[in-house]
Amino acid sequence: MPVQSGASIGGDDGRHVRFKYLLSRCRGRPRLPMAIVHPCDALSLEGALDAASCGLIEPWLFGPEQRIRRLAETIGKGLEGVILHDAPGRMEAARAAVMACRRGDVHGLMKGDVHTADLLRVILDREHGLRIGGRLSHAFAIDTPAYSHPLIVSDGVIHLRPGLEEKRQICQNAITLAKAIGIEHRRVAILAAVETVHETMAATMHAAALSKMAERGQILDADVEGPLALDNAISHAAASVKHLDPHVSGRANILIAPDLESGNILTKALVLLADGIAAGVVLGASVPIALTSRADTSTARVASAALAVLLSG
């Protein structure tokens, strides 16, 4: 069953046109069999079932079966056609879901009511996890109505203080996501506090190196510039005052944060203060992994499922 052209979900209000575009790019694609890890709160269960009602995924729910059934009744959602795998706790659900991905029973994974660190521990297990050789990273695709370009922010979830090689892979993974969601001209801004290079500010040193690496073909399929302060990355007026190269400055659509804390804060500020919808996904694993905050809305979870569908090929 392909995504339904008439499906409606929160955020479809005329302001979030990129959210609607994201769903439209999934139209006509088959539903993605997706493991939902411990969907034992209203937001995570509703998000998974809403994604299914939009025709995006075929949900396989991993968690305590009776608890999930009671929750579905409480929120007024049916479980017809949903596959339930009984697992007594969060970690058991995570391990069973990851194993289903390894077997090929499902081709995507979505975080439910489980701590990100606990789920990542299972995903990153070298023997039984979902690694395929490269580095995993996380990216948010954010529909911010006030900004005139699509926007990806990475990494605000996995890499606490990434080094240069980790940032190179974070960039390349984010570019892969940008290509999957239809961004034709990828413009990567490597963020720092300033736009000049300072030996005592590691973020500026990394940014300068990444820009040169892109010139030498070590980062592919995008224009890369840095260091750039946030205003220089997304404000044409600010970039013009500083006489910065307009290939990226003032119109970046991929923002690479210096570290996890700044990436996480930036994303939440765009959601809470700028009316954004943030779809989150882990990149570089054997299957796409829809991963949002446990407090995120059903709309964000549906958008994250859409990312997984597009990344699945």
Secondary structure as UniProt FT lines:
FT   TURN            5..6
FT   TURN            10..15
FT   HELIX           17..25
FT   TURN            26..28
FT   STRAND          32..37
FT   HELIX           42..53
FT   TURN            54..55
FT   STRAND          57..63
FT   HELIX           65..74
FT   TURN            75..76
FT   TURN            80..81
FT   STRAND          83..86
FT   HELIX           90..103
FT   STRAND          108..111
FT   HELIX           116..123
FT   TURN            126..128
FT   STRAND          137..143
FT   TURN            145..146
FT   STRAND          151..154
FT   HELIX           164..180
FT   TURN            181..182
FT   STRAND          187..191
FT   TURN            199..200
FT   HELIX           202..215
FT   TURN            216..217
FT   STRAND          223..228
FT   HELIX           230..234
FT   HELIX           236..241
FT   TURN            242..243
FT   TURN            246..250
FT   STRAND          254..256
FT   HELIX           260..273
FT   STRAND          277..283
FT   STRAND          289..290
FT   TURN            294..295
FT   HELIX           298..311
//
